[in-house]
Amino acid sequence: MPAAREALLRRMYEVFATDERDTFLPHCLAPDVDWPNMLDGGRLHGREAVRAYWARQFATGTPLVRLEGLGPGGSAEVTVTTVRLGVREPSGERWAGETVEHVYWFGADGLVGRMEVRAGA
């Protein structure tokens, strides 16, 4: 896996639950990114749709994702991360017992062009 891709994914997970999320978005997602809508089903298309989706998620609480592993996804442009999901509540952080996989497809520009969520292995 290219070092730049690994660094980008690690940084994405670091900033997801911070105020840096919106400013980092153009540095990690392609302008026409294809992203899963886990709240309503279906797919989102484009950075602004993902930005609005994340704003909705954070309006109801603080979702957390903890990167637990990453590796190749079977082809040169695919990387799979293993993550633990959680939420930050006034009483503290609460983490799920299971993990999920986030599967990323990268374009020639080095940015995420598509993401899918799969049940953890």
trRosetta pair geometry for C-beta under 8 A, 3 or more apart (Angstrom, degrees):
i j d omega theta_ij theta_ji phi_ij phi_ji
1 5 5.7 -111 173 76 93 123
1 6 5.6 100 120 -54 120 103
1 70 7.4 -141 110 130 178 104
1 71 7.1 -149 -36 -153 137 34
1 72 5.8 -155 -62 -73 98 77
1 79 6.0 78 -131 -107 127 114
2 5 4.5 88 69 4 93 105
2 6 7.1 -165 94 -5 50 84
2 110 8.0 -93 95 -125 149 99
3 6 5.7 -56 -149 38 36 111
3 7 6.2 36 154 -20 68 107
4 7 5.7 -54 -146 38 31 112
4 8 6.3 34 154 -22 64 106
4 110 6.1 -36 122 -152 128 132
5 8 5.7 -53 -147 34 31 113
5 9 6.5 26 157 -14 64 106
5 79 6.0 170 153 -43 128 152
5 106 6.1 -66 -119 -70 122 163
5 110 6.9 -136 -79 -156 78 83
6 9 6.0 -58 -149 39 30 107
6 10 6.3 29 155 -18 65 108
6 70 6.5 154 -127 96 85 142
6 79 7.9 -166 -81 -143 61 152
7 10 5.8 -55 -145 38 30 111
7 11 6.2 28 156 -17 64 109
8 11 5.8 -60 -149 39 28 110
8 12 6.4 36 152 -26 64 103
8 27 7.7 -152 -135 136 101 87
8 28 5.6 153 -178 -118 105 91
8 110 7.2 159 -40 158 158 97
8 112 8.0 -174 136 -36 129 94
9 12 5.4 -47 -147 28 34 116
9 13 6.7 27 158 -12 64 103
9 67 7.4 123 142 -116 95 144
9 70 6.0 120 110 -116 150 159
9 79 6.6 -116 -57 116 152 145
9 81 6.1 -175 179 -68 134 135
9 104 6.9 -155 -97 14 118 161
10 13 6.2 -60 -155 39 31 105
10 14 6.4 34 149 -23 65 108
10 67 6.5 -124 -119 54 61 171
10 70 7.9 -111 -63 -1 79 150
11 14 5.4 -53 -146 34 36 116
11 15 6.3 12 164 -4 69 110
11 24 6.9 -155 141 -158 106 140
11 28 7.4 -158 90 -79 104 127
12 15 6.6 -73 -147 45 23 93
12 16 6.4 46 156 -56 63 95
12 24 7.1 175 -106 135 57 132
12 28 5.1 122 -86 -145 110 161
13 16 5.8 -25 -143 -10 32 120
13 65 5.8 -106 -138 101 91 104
13 66 7.4 93 178 -140 123 21
13 67 4.3 71 137 -36 176 115
13 81 7.6 -165 -58 180 134 157
13 83 7.2 -158 -118 -111 129 122
14 18 7.6 -14 138 4 64 131
15 18 5.0 -84 -154 48 57 113
15 20 4.1 -84 -149 89 118 113
15 21 5.4 169 141 -78 92 55
15 24 4.9 85 99 3 159 159
16 21 5.8 61 -145 -105 28 111
16 63 7.8 -67 144 98 114 90
16 64 7.7 124 97 -140 116 41
16 65 5.7 -1 77 38 163 108
17 21 7.5 84 -36 -60 8 125
17 62 5.8 74 -152 177 108 100
17 63 6.9 -143 -94 86 101 53
17 64 5.3 -1 -64 -104 150 69
17 65 7.6 173 -35 23 106 69
17 88 7.0 107 -167 -6 139 130
18 21 6.1 155 69 -33 59 85
19 22 7.7 -40 178 22 52 96
20 23 5.7 -72 -160 52 56 104
20 24 5.3 50 147 -25 89 115
21 24 6.2 -69 -146 39 21 106
21 25 6.7 42 155 -49 60 96
21 54 6.4 -156 151 156 137 150
22 25 5.7 -31 -154 -5 33 121
22 51 6.1 68 -125 -138 89 109
22 54 7.9 -174 -77 88 77 137
23 26 7.9 -53 -180 24 37 95
24 27 5.4 -71 -166 45 57 113
24 28 6.0 26 148 -7 89 116
25 28 6.4 -79 -146 44 28 95
25 29 5.6 -25 -177 24 72 116
25 47 5.8 121 148 -160 116 108
25 50 6.9 169 -152 98 125 117
25 51 6.0 37 -148 -82 174 97
26 29 7.1 -68 -108 55 23 79
26 47 6.5 31 -88 -141 67 158
27 111 7.9 -159 157 -108 28 106
28 111 6.3 136 167 -142 25 83
28 112 5.9 16 154 7 77 109
29 33 4.3 -38 -176 -49 104 152
29 35 7.7 -14 -138 -62 134 125
29 47 5.3 143 99 -101 123 90
29 50 6.2 -118 -164 52 173 161
29 111 6.0 74 170 176 9 111
29 112 5.1 -40 -109 63 59 100
30 33 4.8 142 58 -65 77 76
30 47 7.9 -148 96 -56 35 96
30 107 5.4 70 -80 6 140 138
30 109 6.6 120 -105 59 97 129
30 111 4.3 142 -63 104 70 121
30 112 6.4 -134 -6 83 84 45
30 113 4.6 20 8 -97 146 65
31 46 6.7 -12 161 -137 58 74
31 47 5.9 -59 -136 -14 43 112
32 45 6.5 -11 -169 -177 68 89
32 46 5.9 -27 -123 -87 42 67
32 113 7.4 10 84 -147 81 81
33 44 7.9 11 103 103 89 90
33 45 7.3 174 84 -151 49 42
33 46 6.5 125 45 -109 72 9
33 47 6.2 84 19 -69 115 60
33 50 6.1 -8 84 -30 130 141
33 111 7.7 -96 -77 141 105 109
33 112 6.0 39 -123 105 119 86
33 113 6.1 -152 -115 -150 62 28
33 114 7.0 174 -163 -76 66 36
33 115 7.5 13 -179 -1 109 96
34 43 5.8 -8 -171 -179 85 128
34 44 7.6 153 -159 78 38 52
34 45 5.9 -6 -104 -104 63 75
34 113 6.7 21 19 149 90 64
34 114 4.3 -6 63 -109 104 85
34 115 7.5 180 92 25 63 58
35 43 6.7 137 70 -166 40 73
35 44 4.4 -26 68 63 97 102
35 45 7.6 -178 23 -76 78 29
35 49 7.2 174 46 101 119 104
35 50 4.9 80 16 -93 165 109
35 53 7.2 -169 109 43 133 159
35 114 7.6 -162 -69 -146 44 45
35 115 5.4 18 -122 47 68 106
36 43 6.3 -53 -105 -110 41 66
36 44 7.4 7 87 14 7 89
36 115 6.3 -101 2 101 90 85
36 116 5.9 94 -44 -126 125 46
36 117 5.4 -110 54 4 160 99
37 40 5.0 -31 143 55 123 85
37 41 6.1 1 89 78 101 16
37 42 4.9 1 42 73 126 76
37 43 6.3 -169 -3 -106 94 11
37 44 5.2 115 -62 -36 97 95
37 53 6.4 -124 -117 -125 82 136
38 117 6.4 25 -83 18 120 155
39 53 7.1 -174 14 -157 125 92
39 56 6.5 -62 -23 114 174 130
39 57 7.0 -141 -58 -79 128 83
44 49 4.1 -178 -176 132 104 121
44 50 5.6 139 116 -71 139 64
44 53 5.6 -75 -76 -41 163 145
45 49 5.8 60 61 27 40 155
46 49 4.8 92 67 7 85 104
46 50 7.2 -156 99 -4 45 87
47 50 5.7 -61 -152 39 35 109
47 51 6.1 37 152 -23 70 106
48 51 5.4 -48 -143 35 34 116
48 52 6.4 35 156 -17 65 104
49 52 5.9 -54 -148 38 30 110
49 53 6.3 34 151 -22 63 108
50 53 5.4 -53 -146 36 33 116
50 54 6.3 33 155 -18 66 103
51 54 6.0 -55 -149 36 28 108
51 55 6.5 32 150 -22 62 105
52 55 5.5 -51 -149 33 33 115
52 56 6.7 37 151 -20 64 100
53 56 5.8 -52 -155 32 32 112
53 57 6.7 34 148 -19 64 103
54 57 5.4 -50 -150 33 38 115
54 58 6.3 26 156 -11 69 108
55 58 6.0 -62 -146 44 29 104
55 59 6.3 40 152 -33 64 105
56 59 5.6 -50 -147 24 31 117
56 60 7.2 14 160 -8 60 105
57 60 6.7 -76 -167 38 30 99
57 61 7.8 -62 166 61 63 73
57 63 5.2 -40 164 0 119 131
58 61 7.4 -108 -143 78 33 35
58 62 6.4 31 -135 -106 77 55
58 63 7.1 -98 -79 16 63 87
61 87 5.2 2 145 -162 135 116
61 88 7.2 164 169 62 87 60
61 89 6.9 -26 -148 -88 114 70
62 87 6.4 126 75 -166 60 63
62 88 3.8 -27 80 51 123 104
62 89 7.9 -160 40 -60 95 35
63 85 7.2 -36 -168 -163 96 92
63 86 7.5 135 -168 83 52 48
63 87 5.8 -38 -108 -102 47 74
64 85 7.1 131 82 -170 65 45
64 86 3.8 -26 69 74 115 96
64 87 6.2 -166 12 -80 92 19
64 88 5.8 96 -43 -32 119 88
64 93 6.5 8 -2 -145 163 112
64 95 7.5 -70 86 -97 126 78
65 83 4.8 -3 -172 -180 98 137
65 84 7.4 150 -157 74 50 45
65 85 6.0 -21 -102 -106 70 59
65 86 7.4 -179 -74 28 27 78
66 83 6.2 147 69 -161 44 76
66 84 4.6 -14 57 56 104 97
66 86 6.7 37 -13 2 105 120
66 95 7.1 -15 7 -125 134 125
67 70 6.8 -17 -170 -40 113 106
67 81 5.9 -59 -134 -172 93 124
67 82 7.7 96 -164 75 54 55
67 83 5.7 -40 -99 -101 43 87
68 82 4.8 -67 74 104 97 97
68 83 6.2 158 11 -108 89 28
68 84 5.7 75 -35 -18 127 94
68 99 6.1 -80 41 -122 146 139
69 81 6.8 160 89 -159 51 55
69 82 4.0 17 53 38 97 115
70 79 6.2 15 -176 172 105 108
70 80 6.9 170 -150 90 59 47
70 81 4.4 -21 -98 -104 91 76
70 82 7.2 -149 -69 16 44 70
71 79 7.2 170 90 -157 24 72
71 80 5.8 -19 66 62 74 91
72 78 7.1 76 -179 90 61 78
72 79 6.6 -63 -119 -112 33 60
72 80 7.3 17 106 18 21 92
73 78 3.0 -96 77 128 127 106
73 79 5.4 -128 -17 -76 111 8
73 80 4.4 129 -89 -31 93 92
73 103 5.9 110 -128 -146 142 94
73 104 7.6 -173 -29 54 151 58
74 78 5.9 -10 50 71 75 136
75 78 5.0 68 56 13 82 110
77 105 5.6 34 132 -160 105 72
77 106 5.0 -147 -165 57 77 75
77 107 7.5 44 -153 -81 125 21
78 103 6.5 -8 -165 -174 105 93
78 104 6.9 153 -152 82 54 51
78 105 5.6 -24 -95 -98 75 66
78 106 7.6 -169 -77 11 26 81
79 103 7.7 165 85 -154 42 50
79 104 5.0 -14 61 61 88 103
79 106 7.0 40 2 -22 105 115
80 101 5.4 -12 -170 -170 104 116
80 102 7.3 154 -157 79 52 47
80 103 5.2 -17 -105 -104 79 73
80 104 7.6 -177 -82 21 31 73
81 101 6.8 151 77 -157 45 61
81 102 4.7 -9 58 57 100 97
81 104 7.2 37 -5 -7 102 111
82 99 5.2 26 180 160 93 139
82 100 7.7 167 -151 85 55 31
82 101 5.8 -34 -97 -99 61 72
82 120 6.6 75 -145 -130 95 100
82 121 7.7 -75 -105 27 118 96
83 99 6.3 155 78 -160 31 89
83 100 6.0 -24 65 64 84 77
83 101 7.6 134 18 -112 78 23
83 102 5.8 26 2 -8 126 110
84 95 5.6 20 149 -169 121 113
84 96 6.1 -168 -172 59 78 87
84 98 7.8 167 -127 101 75 34
84 99 5.2 -59 -81 -102 66 81
85 95 7.4 146 90 -155 39 64
85 96 4.7 28 68 7 85 131
85 99 8.0 146 -4 -132 75 41
85 100 6.4 29 -28 10 113 116
86 93 5.7 26 160 -179 137 97
86 94 5.9 170 -160 88 89 46
86 95 4.0 -40 -92 -101 118 61
86 96 6.3 -140 -77 -4 58 73
87 93 7.4 167 86 -152 37 60
87 94 5.5 -10 59 59 83 95
88 92 7.5 -93 -149 154 66 27
88 93 5.2 -32 -103 -98 70 76
88 94 8.0 169 -94 19 24 69
89 92 6.5 2 64 56 83 39
89 93 7.5 154 23 -98 71 23
89 94 6.2 21 4 -4 116 112
96 99 7.8 154 94 -75 110 34
98 119 7.9 -34 160 -162 136 79
98 120 5.5 -173 170 26 92 135
99 120 3.8 108 85 -105 74 148
100 117 5.7 4 160 -169 133 96
100 118 6.6 157 -174 78 82 44
100 119 6.3 -72 -124 -132 78 25
100 120 5.1 -98 -90 -50 26 85
101 117 7.2 147 80 -159 54 48
101 118 4.4 -16 62 63 106 98
101 119 7.4 13 17 82 92 23
101 120 5.9 138 -28 -104 79 51
101 121 6.7 47 -45 -19 128 89
102 115 6.1 -14 -173 -165 95 107
102 116 7.5 157 -157 79 49 43
102 117 6.0 -23 -101 -101 64 68
103 115 6.8 149 77 -157 53 52
103 116 4.6 -12 57 59 107 93
103 117 7.7 -167 16 -78 81 19
103 118 6.2 47 -20 -6 115 113
104 112 5.1 -70 -157 -125 112 105
104 114 7.3 153 -155 85 44 56
104 115 5.4 -12 -100 -102 69 81
105 112 7.2 96 68 -159 50 63
105 113 5.2 -63 101 65 94 95
105 114 4.1 14 42 53 117 100
105 115 7.6 -146 20 -67 74 40
106 110 6.3 -10 -176 -149 119 29
106 111 6.8 155 -148 78 77 24
106 112 6.2 -54 -97 -98 66 43
106 113 6.4 121 -145 5 16 94
107 110 7.3 -51 76 11 68 21
107 111 5.8 -8 42 60 104 75
107 112 8.0 69 3 149 86 6
107 113 4.3 101 -42 -51 100 126
112 115 6.0 15 175 -53 128 101
